[in-house]
Amino acid sequence: MAKTIQLKLTEDEAEILVDALDSDMEGYVEAAKEARGNNRRAEVQTFEEAAARIAAVRDRIRALID
């Protein structure tokens, strides 16, 4: 099991993380589209899984802000 850590952030810092995660996730979504277009199924799955994991972390942080 992964180790749990706690961070104390200001809302602005949390927003910066959310924005960075959004940008990172977009890169994986685009990579998945490109891989799909080139019929590279294994890469599509890898990139989609990465995007989903990033979205989950982003959503957890966003829930703390809202």
C-alpha positions as CSV (number, residue, x, y, z in Angstrom):
1,M,0.0,0.0,0.0
2,A,1.2,3.5,-0.8
3,K,2.3,5.7,2.1
4,T,-0.1,8.5,2.9
5,I,1.3,12.0,3.4
6,Q,-0.2,15.3,4.5
7,L,0.4,18.6,3.0
8,K,-0.6,22.0,4.2
9,L,-1.3,24.4,1.3
10,T,-2.9,27.7,0.8
11,E,-5.9,27.8,-1.5
12,D,-3.7,29.5,-4.1
13,E,-1.1,26.7,-3.9
14,A,-3.8,24.1,-4.3
15,E,-5.2,25.9,-7.3
16,I,-1.7,25.9,-8.8
17,L,-1.5,22.1,-8.3
18,V,-5.0,21.7,-9.9
19,D,-3.9,23.8,-12.9
20,A,-0.7,21.8,-13.3
21,L,-2.5,18.5,-13.1
22,D,-5.0,19.7,-15.7
23,S,-2.2,20.5,-18.0
24,D,-0.5,17.2,-17.4
25,M,-3.7,15.3,-17.9
26,E,-4.4,17.1,-21.2
27,G,-1.0,15.9,-22.5
28,Y,-1.9,12.3,-21.7
29,V,-5.3,12.6,-23.3
30,E,-3.7,14.0,-26.5
31,A,-1.1,11.2,-26.4
32,A,-3.9,8.6,-26.2
33,K,-5.7,10.2,-29.2
34,E,-2.5,10.1,-31.2
35,A,-1.8,6.5,-30.2
36,R,-5.3,5.5,-31.1
37,G,-4.9,7.1,-34.5
38,N,-1.7,5.1,-35.0
39,N,-3.5,1.9,-33.8
40,R,-1.2,1.4,-30.8
41,R,-3.6,-0.1,-28.3
42,A,-1.2,-0.7,-25.5
43,E,-0.1,2.9,-25.5
44,V,-3.7,4.1,-25.6
45,Q,-4.5,2.1,-22.5
46,T,-1.4,3.3,-20.7
47,F,-2.1,7.0,-21.5
48,E,-5.8,6.7,-20.6
49,E,-4.9,5.1,-17.2
50,A,-2.4,7.9,-16.5
51,A,-5.0,10.6,-17.4
52,A,-7.6,8.9,-15.1
53,R,-5.2,8.7,-12.2
54,I,-4.2,12.4,-12.6
55,A,-7.9,13.3,-12.8
56,A,-8.6,11.5,-9.6
57,V,-5.9,13.3,-7.7
58,R,-6.9,16.7,-9.2
59,D,-10.5,16.0,-8.2
60,R,-9.5,15.2,-4.6
61,I,-7.6,18.5,-4.4
62,R,-10.4,20.5,-6.0
63,A,-12.9,19.0,-3.5
64,L,-10.8,20.4,-0.7
65,I,-10.8,23.9,-2.3
66,D,-14.5,24.1,-3.1
